């Protein structure tokens, strides 16, 4: 943990503002890259069960499918949707939806998400006379949660005079819990004078996170609590007290 005193790094709140600015820039770049198609673009739709969220300008098909699950298959610019019918012994009638350049079909895929993240920094509120702290040392976390993949499909360039290719983009959000470990700088100031020297202590953390999944990478906002191991744990001013931070990682799924 890198600890900044009130008289240096946190003078006039400048470091805290830089931390928030850094987080904002990372999140903004992630959303911009996803929005402009740098990330999130996939080459094909995997056949499988999806929830139908939206079918542009296909009111009758949308009304028939509602928001139920359907088995989706994509052939060039035609989406074949077979609704799920409990107990059906034969395949129910399918809906054919032809993609258009100016209309989108949106499908939802729910998945269990397991990822490993790093926490570039944590922000700790004031405690026991110590000002707001920006901790920027090593932290890693194992995250388990639910991922919601929103798959957007539309027609793209023509492959023949009578048929178009499809453009597919997948963007996800997720929520879940994490556990992890890291290090933190222990000094007499943060242990109410109990520690007699400065050292890097081992902390275990746990909490919840909201994740933006751009397929190539993941960004998230996290909130959690830390548990310092060792004899100074019960004197550590941040023991079992909340912090907020930023998660970053690559998609392992």
Long-range contacts (C-beta under 8 A, 24 or more apart in sequence): 1-133, 1-135, 1-136, 1-137, 1-183, 1-184, 1-185, 1-200, 2-134, 2-135, 2-136, 2-137, 2-185, 3-133, 3-135, 3-185, 3-187, 3-189, 3-190, 4-133, 4-134, 5-131, 6-131, 9-134, 10-131, 10-132, 10-134, 13-132, 15-134, 16-123, 16-132, 16-134, 19-121, 19-123, 19-134, 22-121, 23-221, 23-246, 26-219, 26-246, 26-248, 27-212, 27-219, 30-212, 30-214, 30-217, 30-219, 31-212, 33-214, 34-171, 34-214, 37-169, 39-214, 39-215, 39-216, 39-217, 40-169, 40-170, 40-171, 40-214, 40-215, 40-216, 41-167, 41-168, 41-169, 41-170, 42-151, 42-168, 42-169, 42-170, 42-215, 43-168, 44-74, 44-168, 45-72, 45-73, 45-74, 45-79, 45-107, 45-151, 45-153, 45-166, 45-168, 47-71, 47-72, 47-73, 47-74, 48-72, 48-109, 49-84, 50-107, 50-108, 50-109, 50-151, 51-107, 51-108, 51-109, 51-110, 52-81, 52-107, 52-108, 53-106, 53-107, 53-108, 53-150, 54-104, 54-105, 54-106, 55-97, 55-105, 55-106, 56-100, 56-102, 56-103, 56-104, 56-105, 57-100, 57-103, 58-97, 58-103, 58-105, 61-95, 61-97, 64-95, 65-95, 70-95, 72-107, 74-153, 74-166, 74-168, 76-159, 76-163, 76-164, 76-165, 76-166, 77-155, 77-163, 77-164, 77-165, 77-166, 79-105, 79-153, 98-155, 99-153, 99-154, 99-155, 99-164, 99-166, 100-154, 100-155, 101-154, 101-155, 101-156, 101-164, 102-154, 103-154, 104-152, 104-153, 104-154, 105-152, 105-153, 105-154, 106-150, 106-151, 106-152, 106-153, 107-150, 107-151, 107-153, 108-148, 108-149, 108-150, 108-151, 109-148, 109-149, 109-151, 110-146, 110-147, 110-148, 110-149, 111-146, 111-147, 111-149, 111-253, 112-144, 112-145, 112-146, 112-147, 113-143, 113-144, 113-145, 113-146, 113-147, 113-174, 113-176, 113-211, 113-213, 113-253, 114-142, 114-143, 114-144, 114-252, 114-253, 115-142, 115-143, 115-211, 115-218, 115-249, 115-251, 115-252, 115-253, 116-140, 116-141, 116-142, 116-143, 116-249, 116-252, 117-141, 117-142, 117-143, 117-178, 117-180, 117-209, 117-218, 117-220, 117-247, 117-248, 117-249, 118-247, 118-248, 118-249, 119-180, 119-182, 119-222, 119-245, 119-246, 119-247, 119-248, 120-245, 120-246, 120-248, 121-245, 121-246, 122-243, 122-244, 122-245, 123-243, 123-244, 123-245, 124-238, 124-241, 124-243, 125-241, 125-242, 125-243, 127-237, 127-238, 127-241, 128-192, 128-237, 130-189, 130-190, 130-237, 135-184, 135-243, 137-182, 137-183, 137-184, 137-185, 137-200, 138-182, 138-183, 139-180, 139-181, 139-182, 139-183, 139-205, 139-245, 140-180, 140-181, 140-182, 141-178, 141-179, 141-180, 141-205, 141-222, 141-247, 142-178, 142-179, 142-180, 143-176, 143-177, 143-178, 143-209, 143-211, 143-220, 143-247, 143-249, 144-176, 144-177, 144-178, 145-174, 145-175, 145-176, 145-177, 145-209, 145-211, 146-174, 146-175, 146-176, 147-172, 147-173, 147-174, 147-211, 147-213, 147-253, 148-172, 148-173, 148-174, 149-213, 170-215, 171-213, 171-214, 171-215, 172-211, 172-212, 172-213, 172-214, 172-215, 173-210, 173-211, 173-212, 173-213, 174-210, 174-211, 174-213, 174-220, 175-208, 175-209, 175-210, 175-211, 176-208, 176-209, 176-211, 177-206, 177-207, 177-208, 177-209, 178-205, 178-206, 178-207, 178-208, 178-209, 178-222, 178-224, 178-247, 179-204, 179-205, 179-206, 180-204, 180-205, 180-206, 181-205, 184-226, 184-228, 184-238, 186-228, 186-232, 186-236, 190-236, 190-237, 190-238, 191-232, 191-235, 191-236, 191-237, 192-235, 192-237, 194-232, 194-235, 195-232, 195-235, 201-228, 201-229, 201-230, 201-232, 201-236, 202-228, 202-229, 202-230, 203-227, 203-228, 203-229, 204-229, 209-247, 211-247, 213-251, 215-251, 216-250, 216-251, 217-248, 217-249, 217-250, 217-251, 218-247, 218-248, 218-249, 218-250, 218-251, 219-246, 219-247, 219-248, 220-246, 220-247, 220-248, 221-245, 221-246, 221-247, 222-246, 222-247
